[in-house]
Amino acid sequence: MSETDTIAAIATVTGKSAIGVVKVSGPSAGAIASIVTRHKLSPRKAHYLPFFSLDGSSIDEGIAIFFNGPDSYTGEDVLELHAHGNPFVLDQLVAIATSNGARNARPGEFTERAFLNDKLDLAQAEAVADLIESNSIEAARASVRSLSGEFSKGVTDLLALLVATRVYVEAALDFSDEEIDFLQDDELTERLLQLQYSIENILGRATQGCLMQEGFTVVIAGEPNVGKSSVLNRLTGEDTAIVTDVAGTTRDVLRENISIDGLPLHIVDTAGLRETNDAVEIEGIRRAYQQIEQADLILAIQQAGQDQDSSMLENLPEAIPVLWLYNKCDLVCRPVHEEPQENVLLVSAKTGEGFEAFVQKLKDAAGYTQTPEGAFMARRRHIDALQAVHRHVAQAEYNLRSVAAGELAAEELRMAQMQLNQITGEFSSDDLLGEIFGSFCIGK
């Protein structure tokens, strides 16, 4: 396969629909347009006309639009055929294209070509897929911000500040024999402080977008019959899980996805944790601990007002935060608002008491703000890169201030710049590009 190949694909969802779109991109797009329409298409103008099959018969009528490169989505000649959304019609249009110099597109290849032809940077290209997959209006808006270049501009501005700081440090090293020690200059200190502030600002906005894109996994754990499934049902607003007075009703993993103020939550209900000889229950408990190890937050549930054997919850992973929820508070005399510890809440899944504070705790645990208007849609790799940049800059400041090692500081700033370049794709391996675009749908 070559980047100069002409590619073709159906760009709309599989199945019958009112409209279906076939896209063709590459040097043969114009010739294919003439074969399908038997008409010379004016660039960037919609033409309503018949579409002809390989044997010359008319197979449909629709709209054809031709875009001259580089003024197109991919930067190449592009043909769009808007036909009726019958899979057989669309397959015939793709067959005509592939019989006349095109090949079937790989997943994400149209957007990959837009990236390779400098129509989009890598962060914008990823935002295309994120916009398609958005499951809330907040996530869609954040994706549009990234697609329009706001995230990339923030990274570019940060990169400019970083490069200017690198130049200052490198210049100071070149003139190290001078009487003035430029590395101890207040201006350099100010530059490093401004750099760290800028990193923290864009990292905070990107983290909100990453949360909206990836969500937050909450695993419910506890002994049988403490109301784990009732808590799940109260959160989802539906009778998702079976609730009975019989202990051990839930024996397998039950997953539900919900959204709270734009934050996607992946809620996982698990089997009750207790000593048992039941083979099915033992397997359910094993799966419960497996899910606990993969959680972003463990929701440890116990029954309010009762002494319980919490030995099954003593060996929870130390690296994963735990929120203790004492359920069935409607059965005890203690007021709901008197929580004695920061990560301990009293609730009633039956009446809803305490759930407003509980939901706020979930958002706080995720680090999600109520007003994500300025959030960028970002991915985990973006967050990892920005966190690495922050570490390198902090280490550079330490090397200058504490050990006066200008060469080490310069190296830290160089590595920080490489991490930033990976976000927009100025420095990216072929393996990374293949992984990113391979996750797109075929027609993008």
C-alpha positions in Angstrom: 0.0 0.0 0.0 1.2 3.5 -0.8 0.2 7.0 0.3 -0.3 7.8 -3.4 -2.9 5.1 -3.9 -6.5 6.1 -4.5 -8.7 4.8 -1.7 -12.5 4.3 -1.5 -14.9 3.4 1.3 -18.5 3.7 2.5 -18.5 6.6 5.0 -21.9 6.0 6.6 -23.0 3.4 9.0 -23.8 -0.1 7.9 -27.4 -0.9 7.2 -30.3 0.7 5.4 -30.8 4.5 5.7 -32.2 7.5 3.8 -28.7 8.6 2.7 -25.4 6.8 2.2 -22.1 8.3 1.3 -19.1 6.8 -0.5 -15.8 8.7 -0.4 -12.9 8.4 -2.8 -9.6 10.1 -2.2 -6.4 10.1 -4.4 -5.2 10.9 -7.9 -7.8 8.7 -9.6 -10.8 10.4 -7.9 -11.5 12.7 -10.9 -11.5 9.8 -13.4 -13.7 7.7 -11.2 -16.1 10.7 -10.9 -16.4 10.8 -14.7 -17.0 7.0 -14.9 -19.7 7.0 -12.2 -21.6 10.1 -13.3 -20.7 10.4 -17.0 -20.4 14.1 -16.3 -17.6 16.6 -15.8 -18.0 17.8 -12.2 -17.2 21.4 -11.3 -15.0 21.5 -8.1 -16.8 22.2 -4.9 -20.2 22.2 -6.5 -23.1 19.8 -5.7 -24.4 18.0 -8.8 -27.6 16.0 -8.8 -27.4 13.3 -11.5 -27.6 9.6 -12.2 -25.0 7.1 -11.0 -24.0 4.4 -13.5 -22.9 0.8 -12.8 -20.1 -1.0 -14.5 -22.3 -2.3 -17.3 -23.6 1.2 -18.0 -27.0 0.9 -16.4 -28.3 3.5 -14.0 -28.2 2.3 -10.4 -29.3 5.4 -8.5 -29.6 9.1 -8.6 -27.9 11.3 -6.0 -25.5 14.1 -5.3 -21.8 14.1 -6.4 -19.3 16.6 -5.1 -15.7 16.8 -6.3 -12.9 18.6 -4.3 -9.6 19.5 -5.9 -6.6 18.9 -3.7 -5.2 20.4 -1.6 -8.5 22.1 -0.8 -10.2 19.0 0.6 -10.4 17.0 3.8 -7.5 14.8 2.9 -5.5 17.3 1.0 -5.9 15.2 -2.2 -8.6 15.0 -4.9 -11.7 13.8 -3.2 -15.0 12.5 -4.6 -18.2 12.2 -2.5 -21.2 10.3 -3.7 -24.4 10.8 -1.8 -26.8 8.0 -2.7 -29.7 6.4 -1.1 -28.6 4.3 1.9 -29.1 0.8 0.4 -26.0 -1.4 1.1 -26.2 -2.9 -2.3 -26.2 0.5 -4.1 -23.3 1.7 -1.9 -21.3 -1.6 -2.5 -21.7 -1.1 -6.3 -20.3 2.4 -6.1 -17.3 1.2 -4.1 -16.9 -1.7 -6.7 -16.8 0.8 -9.5 -14.1 2.8 -7.7 -12.0 -0.3 -7.0 -12.3 -1.4 -10.6 -11.0 1.8 -11.8 -7.8 2.4 -9.9 -8.9 2.6 -6.3 -8.5 0.2 -3.4 -10.5 -0.3 -0.2 -9.5 2.1 2.5 -8.0 1.0 5.8 -9.6 2.1 9.1 -8.9 5.8 9.6 -7.0 6.2 6.4 -8.8 9.3 5.2 -8.0 11.1 8.4 -4.5 9.7 8.4 -3.9 11.2 5.0 -5.3 14.5 6.3 -2.6 14.3 9.0 0.1 13.4 6.6 -0.8 16.2 4.3 -0.8 18.8 7.1 -4.5 19.3 7.0 -4.8 18.3 10.7 -2.3 17.7 13.4 -2.4 14.5 15.4 -4.4 15.9 18.3 -7.0 17.2 15.9 -7.1 13.9 14.0 -7.8 12.0 17.2 -10.6 14.5 18.0 -12.4 13.4 14.9 -12.8 9.9 16.3 -13.6 11.3 19.7 -16.4 13.5 18.3 -17.9 10.4 16.6 -17.7 8.4 19.8 -18.9 11.2 22.2 -21.7 10.0 24.5 -22.7 13.3 26.0 -23.1 16.9 24.7 -20.3 18.0 27.0 -17.9 15.4 25.4 -19.0 16.5 21.9 -18.3 20.1 22.7 -14.9 19.3 24.1 -14.1 17.2 21.0 -15.1 20.2 18.7 -12.7 22.4 20.7 -9.9 20.0 20.0 -10.9 19.5 16.4 -10.9 23.2 15.8 -7.4 23.4 17.2 -7.8 24.9 20.7 -5.9 22.0 22.3 -3.2 22.1 19.6 -2.9 25.9 20.0 -2.5 25.4 23.8 0.3 22.8 23.2 1.9 25.0 20.6 1.9 28.1 22.9 3.4 25.9 25.6 6.0 24.6 23.2 7.0 28.1 22.2 7.5 29.1 25.9 9.5 25.9 26.5 11.7 26.5 23.4 12.4 30.1 24.5 13.4 28.8 28.0 15.7 26.2 26.4 17.3 28.8 24.2 17.9 31.0 27.3 19.5 28.1 29.2 21.6 26.9 26.2 22.8 30.5 25.7 23.8 30.8 29.3 25.8 27.6 29.0 27.6 28.9 26.0 28.6 32.1 27.9 29.4 30.2 31.2 32.9 32.0 31.3 31.3 35.4 31.7 31.3 37.1 35.0 27.4 37.2 35.1 25.8 33.9 35.9 22.7 33.9 33.7 21.5 30.6 35.1 20.8 32.3 38.4 19.1 35.2 36.8 15.6 36.1 38.1 14.3 36.2 34.5 15.0 32.5 34.1 13.3 31.8 37.4 10.2 33.6 36.1 10.3 31.7 32.8 10.3 28.4 34.6 7.5 29.4 37.0 5.4 30.6 34.0 6.2 27.3 32.2 5.0 25.2 35.1 1.9 27.3 35.5 1.1 26.9 31.8 1.6 23.2 31.9 -0.7 22.8 34.9 -3.4 24.9 33.2 -3.5 22.9 30.0 -3.1 19.6 31.9 -6.1 20.4 34.0 -8.3 21.2 31.0 -7.0 18.1 29.2 -7.7 15.9 32.2 -11.3 17.0 32.2 -11.6 16.0 28.5 -9.9 12.7 29.1 -12.4 11.9 31.8 -15.3 12.7 29.4 -13.7 10.5 26.8 -12.6 7.5 28.9 -14.9 7.7 31.9 -14.3 6.6 35.5 -14.6 3.1 36.7 -16.3 2.5 40.1 -16.4 -1.1 41.5 -19.0 -1.8 44.2 -17.7 -4.3 46.8 -19.0 -5.6 50.1 -20.5 -8.5 52.0 -23.8 -10.0 50.8 -27.1 -8.3 51.5 -25.7 -4.9 52.4 -27.5 -3.3 49.5 -24.8 -3.2 46.8 -27.3 -3.9 44.0 -29.8 -1.4 45.5 -27.1 1.3 45.3 -26.5 0.4 41.7 -30.2 0.6 40.9 -30.4 4.0 42.6 -27.5 5.3 40.6 -28.8 4.1 37.3 -32.4 5.0 38.0 -33.5 1.5 36.8 -34.0 -2.0 38.2 -30.7 -3.1 36.7 -29.8 -5.6 39.3 -32.1 -8.2 41.1 -32.7 -7.2 44.7 -34.0 -9.7 47.2 -33.6 -10.4 51.0 -31.6 -13.5 50.1 -27.9 -13.1 50.6 -25.7 -13.8 47.6 -28.2 -12.9 44.9 -25.5 -11.3 42.7 -23.0 -14.0 41.8 -21.4 -12.5 38.7 -20.1 -9.1 37.5 -22.8 -6.7 36.4 -21.8 -3.5 34.4 -23.7 -0.3 33.8 -22.7 2.9 32.1 -24.2 6.1 33.3 -23.4 9.8 32.9 -23.5 12.4 35.7 -23.2 16.0 34.6 -21.2 14.9 31.6 -18.9 12.5 33.5 -19.2 8.9 32.1 -19.2 6.5 35.0 -18.6 2.7 34.5 -20.3 1.1 37.5 -19.4 -2.5 38.2 -21.5 -4.5 40.7 -19.8 -7.6 42.1 -20.7 -10.7 44.1 -20.9 -10.4 47.9 -17.5 -11.1 49.6 -17.7 -13.8 52.2 -16.3 -17.2 53.1 -18.3 -19.9 51.3 -18.1 -23.4 50.0 -20.4 -22.8 47.0 -18.4 -23.3 43.8 -20.4 -20.8 41.8 -20.1 -18.1 44.6 -16.4 -18.7 44.9 -15.9 -18.0 41.2 -18.1 -14.9 41.6 -15.9 -13.7 44.4 -12.7 -14.3 42.4 -14.1 -12.2 39.6 -15.1 -9.5 42.1 -11.5 -9.2 43.3 -10.3 -9.2 39.7 -12.6 -6.2 39.0 -11.5 -4.4 42.2 -7.9 -4.5 41.0 -8.9 -2.6 37.8 -11.0 0.1 39.5 -10.4 3.8 39.5 -12.4 3.9 42.8 -13.6 1.1 45.1 -17.1 1.7 46.6 -16.9 -0.4 49.8 -20.5 -0.8 51.1 -21.5 -1.9 54.6 -24.8 -1.7 56.4 -25.3 1.2 58.7 -25.8 0.5 62.4 -24.6 -3.1 62.3 -21.3 -4.7 63.3 -19.9 -6.6 60.3 -17.0 -8.8 59.6 -15.0 -6.6 57.2 -12.1 -9.0 56.8 -12.9 -9.6 53.2 -12.4 -5.8 52.6 -9.1 -5.6 54.5 -6.9 -6.6 51.5 -8.0 -4.0 49.0 -5.3 -2.6 46.7 -3.5 0.3 48.5 -3.1 2.3 45.3 -6.8 2.5 44.6 -8.9 5.0 46.6 -11.8 3.7 48.6 -15.1 5.4 49.4 -16.9 3.8 52.3 -20.7 3.8 52.0 -22.9 2.9 55.0 -26.2 1.9 53.4 -29.7 1.5 54.9 -29.3 4.6 57.1 -33.1 4.9 57.1 -33.1 1.9 59.5 -30.9 3.6 62.2 -31.4 6.8 64.2 -28.2 8.5 63.2 -28.7 11.7 61.1 -27.4 11.4 57.5 -25.4 14.7 57.7 -23.1 13.6 60.5 -20.3 11.8 58.6 -17.4 11.3 60.9 -14.7 10.9 58.2 -13.9 12.4 54.9 -14.3 9.2 52.8 -17.3 7.8 54.8 -20.9 8.5 53.9 -24.3 7.4 55.2 -26.9 6.8 52.6 -30.2 5.0 52.0 -30.5 3.4 48.6 -34.2 2.9 49.4 -35.1 6.5 50.1 -32.3 8.3 48.4 -31.0 10.0 51.6 -27.4 11.0 51.3 -27.2 10.3 47.6 -26.6 14.0 46.6 -23.5 14.1 48.7 -22.5 10.7 47.5 -22.7 11.7 43.8 -20.6 14.8 44.6 -18.0 12.5 46.2 -17.9 10.5 43.1 -17.2 13.5 40.9 -14.6 14.8 43.4 -12.9 11.4 43.4 -12.7 11.5 39.6 -11.3 15.0 39.7 -14.2 16.2 37.6 -15.4 19.8 37.8 -19.0 20.8 37.4 -18.2 23.3 34.6 -16.0 21.6 32.0 -16.7 24.4 29.4 -13.0 24.9 28.7 -12.1 21.3 28.6 -10.2 19.8 25.6 -11.0 16.3 24.5 -7.8 14.5 25.3 -6.6 10.9 25.5 -4.6 9.1 28.1 -1.4 9.4 26.0 -1.9 13.2 26.0 -2.2 13.2 29.8 0.8 11.0 30.2 2.8 13.3 27.9 1.8 16.5 29.7 2.6 14.9 33.1 6.0 13.9 31.8 6.6 17.4 30.6 5.7 18.7 34.1 8.1 16.3 35.7 11.0 17.2 33.3 10.4 21.0 33.9 10.3 20.5 37.6 13.5 18.5 37.5 15.1 21.2 35.4 14.2 23.8 38.0 15.7 21.6 40.7 18.9 21.0 38.7 19.3 24.8 38.4 18.3 25.9 41.8 19.7 23.1 44.0 22.7 21.7 42.3 23.5 24.4 39.7 23.7 21.8 37.0 22.9 23.8 33.8 23.7 20.9 31.5 21.3 18.6 33.3 18.6 21.2 33.2 19.0 21.7 29.5 18.7 18.0 28.9 15.4 17.9 31.0 14.0 20.7 28.9 15.0 18.9 25.7 13.1 15.8 26.8 10.1 17.9 27.8 10.0 19.3 24.3 10.1 15.8 22.8 7.1 14.8 24.9 5.1 17.9 23.7 6.0 17.1 20.1 4.4 13.7 20.4 1.0 15.2 21.2 0.6 17.1 17.9 2.5 14.5 15.9 5.6 16.5 15.0 7.6 13.6 16.5 5.6 10.3 16.3 6.6 6.7 15.5 4.9 4.7 12.8 3.7 2.3 15.4 1.9 5.1 17.3 0.3 6.3 14.1 -0.9 2.8 13.2 -2.4 2.3 16.6 -4.2 5.7 16.6 -5.7 5.5 13.1 -6.4 1.8 13.3 -9.0 2.5 16.0 -11.1 4.7 13.5 -14.0 3.5 11.5 -13.4 2.6 7.9 -14.9 5.7 6.3 -12.9 8.2 8.3 
